[in-house]
Amino acid sequence: MPSTEEKMRRGALATKELKKRASEKKDNMSYNDSDNKR
């Protein structure tokens, strides 16, 4: 069974990854919006 520290580290990594994906998705959306306005 993984230690608490290991769990915390994995959780932090997962959160970071999720935030990165979310911001990338947001960037893509705003990029698409500007494309639609042209």
N, C-alpha and C positions, 0 to 999 in steps of 0.2 A: 504493500500500500504506500502511495507517495506521501511524503511528509507535507506538512502544512506549507512550508516554505516553497516547496516544489509546486504545490497547487496555486499559491499566490502568484508565483512567477508565470505559470502557464496562463492564469487568468489575466494577468497584466498584458501578456503577449497577445492573447486573443482579443482583448479590448482594443489594443493598439491597432491590430489588423482590421478589426471591424471599423474603427474610426477612419483608418486609411481608405478602406473600401467606400465608406459612406461619403467621404470628401471627394473621392474620385468620381463617384456616381453623381454627386452634386455638380462637379466641374463639367461632366459630360452633359448634364441636363442644361446648364446655363449656356454651354457651347451650342447645344441643339437649339435652344431658344434664340440665340443670336442668328443662327442659320435660318430659322423660320422667318425672322423679321426681315431678312434681306430680300 
